[in-house]
Amino acid sequence: MKVSGFVSLRAAAAIVAGLAFISTSASITVSEAAAVQQATLGPSGLPLPRFVSLKSAKVNSRIGPGLNYPVDWLYLKSGLPMEIIQEYDNWRRVRDAEGAEGWVNQTLLSGKRTAIAAPWQRGKDAKINLLAKPEAEARTVAILDPGVIGRIKSCNGDWCEMTFDGVTGWIRQTMVWGAYPGEQVKD
């Protein structure tokens, strides 16, 4: 399964950003772990950074916080996880799994947690096991392609219980983009 979550208005930039993301995925994981430890409260009273998902199947990402700023990205996938990194009034500066950033109105974002299975493995001959229990030796209930999106039911800091296309199971938390390493999540 492939996920095509957005259409770039600058296709060349998207390709470069994607290649840069793949080559720096390890540093992003390290910075995500640091971000959890250094989370601060934004003007909304909620922690920054934090993960959310897109509420709508068509979301404009702008270069600044307001309708008068041009659209930079067009996201076409509801449920796509996004990381909020900044807040201004009712606008949220978000980052997607490939590192693209922009401003989205808060009404287009949902607190429902989703995650992408190993997006840094897209295009490689990799498979991710979805397991029956949060144990490395547990029975495999599904084999996931890198880049598929699932709904997070819970995360305990090491494992996330997630649902992908109606199949629920456990995946190592380090194998998803949408929950910080060590973060605990309850649906």
N, C-alpha and C positions, 0 to 999 in steps of 0.2 A: 504494500500500500504506500502511496505517496501522498504528501500533504502539500498542496499549493495554497498557502494561506494569504498571499498577497500578490498584487500586480504592481510593479514598480513603474513610476512615471519616468524614472531614470534607469533603464535596464542595465546599462553598462556599470553603473554604480552598484547595483544589486549584485552583479556577478563578482565584482571586486570585493564587496563586503562579505559575500558568502565565502569566497576563498580565504579572506582574512580570518573569518570566524573559524573555519575548519583548522587553519594553521595555528590559531591561538586558543583553542577550546580548553586546554589545560589551564591557561592563565585566567580564563573566565571563571572556571570552576573555583580556583583559588580566590579570586576577587569576590565571587558570590559568597563563599564561606566567610570571608572578612566582612562582607556587607551585613550578614546576619548578626555578627558580633557587634557591629557598629551602627545598628539601626537606630534612627532618631525619629522623633515624632514630627510629622509635617503639620502644616496649618490646619488640616482636617482633623488632627488628633490621632491619626492612624500612622503606623510606622512607615518609614522610608528607609530603604527600598522595601517593596512588597510585591507579591504576585497577584494578578487578577486575570480575568479573561474578557474577550470581546463579547458584548451582548448581542450585537447585530451582525448580519452577514455582509454588510457593506459599511466600512468605517474609514473615514478620511483621517489621515495623520498629517498634521500641518507643521510648518517650520517654526511657528510661534503659537503662543496661547491666545487664540482668538480667531473668529471667522474672517477677519481681514487679512490673515496670513495665507499664503498659497499652500495648496495641498502638495505634499511631497510623496506620500505613499497612499495607496488604496488597498485596504485589507478586505478580502472577500470570504472570510471564513469565521463564522460565529464560533465561539468557544476557544479561539486561539489564545494561548496564554501570553500575557504581556507583563513586564516588570515595570511598576511605577517607580520612577527615580526622582521625580520632582513634582511639586504642586504649585499652582498659581490660580487663585480664585476657583472657578469650576473646571479648570483645565488640568490635565495630568500629562506630564512628560513621561513617555513610555519607551521601553526598549523591547524589541522582539528577539527571538531566539538566534537570529543571524546578526544581531548587533545594531540594526537600524533603529534610530531614535526619532521621535516626533511628538507632537502635542495632540491629545485626543480629549474631547469633552467627556467629563465624568459620567454623563448620562448614557454613554455608549459602552461603559465598562461594568463588569459584574464581579461581585465578590466570590462567585463560584470558582473553585480552583480546578484548573486543568493543567496538564503537562504534556510535553512532547517527549517521546521515547528517543533518547540518544540522537538528537538532531545532528550532532557532530560526526555521526557515522553515515549520514546520507551519502549515497553514491558508492558506498563500499559494500563489499559482500559480507555484511554483518547481519546477524539476527539476534534478537533480544528475547529471552525466555520470560514469560509471565507465569509465575509459580502459584501453586495451590496454597502454600503457607509462606510466611516470611523466614524461610530457611534456604540456604544455598542448595541443599540436596533434595528439596521438595519436588513433587511431581510437576511437570510442565503442563499448564492448561491451555496455553497459546504461544505461538512464536510470532513476535512482532517485527515488522520492518522498521528500520530507523526512520523517524520523522512522523510516526502516527501520533495522533492526539487522543488522549484519554482523560476521563474525569477522575479527579482524586477524591477518594472516599476518606482516607486518613493516611498520615505518615507518622512514624514513631521516631524519626531521627535517622534510622538506618534503612527502613523499608517503607514503601508506599503501597497501600491497597488502592488499586485503580480499576476502572472499567473501560475497556476498549471494545467498541462495536458490540456491546451486550455481554462480553465475557469479562468477569471480574477475577482478579488475581493479584499477586504481589510482585513488585519489581524493586530492585535496589534503588534507593533514593539518589545515589550518585549517577544513575543511568537515566535520569529525567531532567528536563529543563522546565521548571515550573514550581519547584520546591527547593529551598536552599538546603545544602548538606547540614544535617543535624536539626533542621526545623521540624517541629511537631505540628501536624495539621489535623483538624477534625472537621468533617463535613457537617 
